[in-house]
Amino acid sequence: MKKIALGTDHAGYKMKEVIKTHLSKEGYEIIDFGTDSENAVDYPDYCRPVAESVAQGRCDCGVVFGGTGNGESMVANKVPGIRCGVCWSTESARLTKQHNNANMIALGGRMVSEQEGIDIVMAWLDGQFQGGRHQRRIDKIEEGQKSTGQCRRL
């Protein structure tokens, strides 16, 4: 059974609750880092702990939510060892796993319906990393994090 970390700001709260209920029914263990309402909060306060729990191996993977998912993925990707992709369709979720071996995804509660959100998360969880040329690219991402912690300027 996979242990999945969830976290959100106020804009993704409803989506997080729908996904949490669905994943629980599917037998996943859920660790909910909040928030617990639609009251305005700052997404880094809830998304960073999700990413840290995945990076430290306390959770197998994570899903963060917001209005668009963009800021949430940016926060997650600042944590070494995290590969978080913003997903807006089942195809983007499937490819995020197959090509990027994403250990986290971000969803926008204002961008997709609740059913689309469920479908996206399940497509990502069901996906399998393809390895091969994709592993070479992931290795380059991780090497770049170790050497500078930043992307170099072009």
C-alpha positions in Angstrom: 0.0 0.0 0.0 1.4 3.4 -1.0 1.5 6.2 1.5 0.5 9.4 -0.2 1.1 12.9 1.1 -1.4 15.7 0.3 -1.2 19.4 0.8 -3.0 22.5 -0.4 -3.8 26.1 0.0 -7.3 27.4 0.2 -7.8 27.4 -3.6 -7.2 23.6 -3.8 -9.0 22.6 -0.6 -12.1 21.2 -2.2 -10.1 19.2 -4.7 -7.8 17.8 -2.0 -10.8 16.6 0.0 -12.3 14.9 -3.1 -9.0 13.2 -4.0 -8.4 12.2 -0.3 -11.8 10.5 -0.1 -11.2 8.7 -3.4 -7.7 7.5 -2.6 -8.8 6.3 0.9 -11.6 4.2 -0.8 -8.9 2.8 -3.1 -6.9 1.6 -0.1 -4.1 4.2 -0.1 -2.8 5.5 3.2 -3.1 9.3 3.2 -1.0 11.8 5.2 -2.8 15.2 5.0 -0.6 18.2 5.6 -3.6 20.6 5.3 -5.0 23.1 5.0 -8.3 22.3 6.5 -10.6 25.0 5.1 -11.1 27.5 2.4 -9.7 30.3 4.6 -6.8 32.1 2.8 -3.4 30.6 3.6 0.1 30.6 1.9 0.7 27.5 -0.2 4.4 27.1 0.8 3.4 26.4 4.3 1.5 23.3 3.2 3.3 22.2 0.1 6.9 22.2 1.4 6.1 19.7 4.2 4.6 17.4 1.6 7.7 17.5 -0.6 10.0 17.0 2.5 8.0 13.9 3.5 8.5 12.4 0.0 12.1 13.4 -0.2 12.8 11.9 3.2 11.0 8.7 2.4 8.2 9.1 5.0 5.7 9.1 2.1 6.0 7.3 -1.2 4.7 10.2 -3.3 2.7 13.4 -3.0 0.1 15.5 -4.5 -0.2 19.3 -4.0 -3.1 21.5 -4.9 -3.7 25.2 -5.5 -5.6 27.4 -7.9 -3.4 26.4 -10.8 -0.8 24.1 -9.3 2.1 26.2 -10.6 3.3 27.8 -7.4 2.8 24.6 -5.5 5.0 22.7 -8.0 7.6 25.4 -7.7 7.8 25.1 -3.9 8.0 21.3 -4.2 10.7 21.4 -6.8 12.9 23.4 -4.5 13.3 20.4 -2.2 16.2 18.2 -3.4 15.1 14.8 -4.8 11.6 16.0 -5.8 10.3 15.9 -9.3 6.9 17.6 -9.3 5.0 18.1 -12.5 1.8 20.3 -13.0 -0.8 18.0 -14.5 -3.9 19.2 -16.4 -5.0 16.0 -18.1 -4.6 12.2 -17.8 -2.1 12.3 -20.7 0.1 14.9 -18.9 -0.1 12.8 -15.7 0.8 9.6 -17.5 3.7 11.2 -19.3 4.9 12.9 -16.1 5.3 9.4 -14.6 6.6 7.6 -17.8 9.2 10.2 -18.8 10.0 12.2 -15.7 9.4 9.6 -13.0 7.6 12.3 -11.0 7.3 11.5 -7.3 4.9 14.4 -6.9 2.2 16.1 -9.0 0.4 19.4 -8.7 -3.2 20.1 -9.6 -5.1 23.3 -10.1 -8.5 23.2 -8.4 -9.5 26.1 -10.6 -8.3 24.4 -13.8 -9.8 20.9 -13.7 -13.1 19.4 -12.5 -13.2 17.1 -9.5 -13.7 14.1 -11.7 -10.8 15.2 -14.0 -8.7 15.6 -10.8 -9.4 12.0 -9.7 -8.7 10.7 -13.2 -5.4 12.6 -13.4 -4.2 11.4 -10.0 -5.1 7.8 -10.8 -3.4 7.9 -14.3 -0.2 9.2 -12.6 -0.4 6.5 -9.8 -1.0 3.8 -12.4 1.8 5.0 -14.7 5.2 3.2 -14.9 8.5 4.9 -15.5 10.0 3.9 -18.8 13.7 4.4 -17.9 16.1 4.4 -20.8 16.8 7.8 -22.3 14.5 9.3 -19.7 16.7 8.1 -16.8 19.7 9.9 -18.4 17.7 13.2 -18.3 16.7 12.7 -14.7 20.3 12.0 -13.8 21.2 15.4 -15.3 18.5 17.1 -13.3 19.8 15.5 -10.1 23.4 16.3 -10.9 22.5 19.9 -11.5 20.8 20.1 -8.1 23.9 18.7 -6.4 26.4 21.0 -8.1 24.7 24.4 -7.9 21.2 24.0 -6.6 20.2 26.2 -9.5 19.8 26.0 -13.3 22.5 27.7 -15.2 21.8 30.7 -17.4 21.8 30.3 -21.1 
